Amino acid sequence: MFEIIPSIWLINGKCVRLKRGDFATEEVISNNPLEIAQAFESIGIKRLHLVDLDGARRGEPKNYHILETIAGYTDLKIDFTGGVSTDGDVIKCFEFGAKTVTIASAAANFPERFAQFILSYGREKINLAADTTPTDHKIKIRGWLKKTEIDLFEHIEFFYDRGLKYLKCSDVTRDGVMEGPNFTLYQEILDRFPNLQLAASGGVRGIDDFRKLRDMGVHAAVFGRAYYEGKIELADLEKFMLEG
């Protein structure tokens, strides 16, 4: 079943938005991430992608208190990401209320460690984030501030062969600019890894993009800016979910 997953990006405990992951474009949307999360929950959304940008930059999570608050005052299944790199980080995320953890930088820097996370915590709880640019398909990490020489498809295959079930993939060039998802990239991933549950992230402009991703066989779509800029209303999301 196709799922739409709103994202809340955090800097200093505030909900922000960026363009193409550029921290220089930071714009504060709200000082109350809980209020935003509760609005999503009110229309029947079940899952939230909570991005700790401070943690992504610093290499260790910093906004556990926001995770704990949203987990404590909603029933949303929170997928937490941003700087999670050690067993201790993973355990703390779960202790503070995360249902799943998405990891990018540690998977690139310490692939055997990430593979062990999948075994230790289970493939339902550990997700891979593989974020890239379409020009060369190289992985970008540390909140997209650092480019690696790791090929996207080789990276996915390594973990796919070790039991990975859930992947979130972003075309960084489309994130936060509402130019449409990179459908070609997602189709290639689906073709090469047919048993992977793919969450497409970046570029969503409206409900029609959700429909196209759903019809392609994508498992989920992560969205943010289109909602925060009023291109998608809560009523639109609610109506779409009723389509089944």
Buried (B, 14 or more C-beta within 10 A) or exposed (E): EBBBBBBBBBBEBBBBBBBBBEBEEBEEBEEEBBEBBBEBBEBEBEBBBBBBBBBBBBBBBBBBEBBBBBBEEBEBBBBBBBBBBBEEBBEBBBEBBBBBBBBBBBBBBBBEBBBBBBEEBEBEBBBBBBBBBEEEBBBBBBBBEEBBEBBBBEBBBBBBEBEBBBBBBBBBBBBBBBBBBBBEBBEBBBEEBEEBBBBBBBBBBBBEBBBBBBEBEBBBBBBBBBBBEEBBEEEBBEEBBEEE
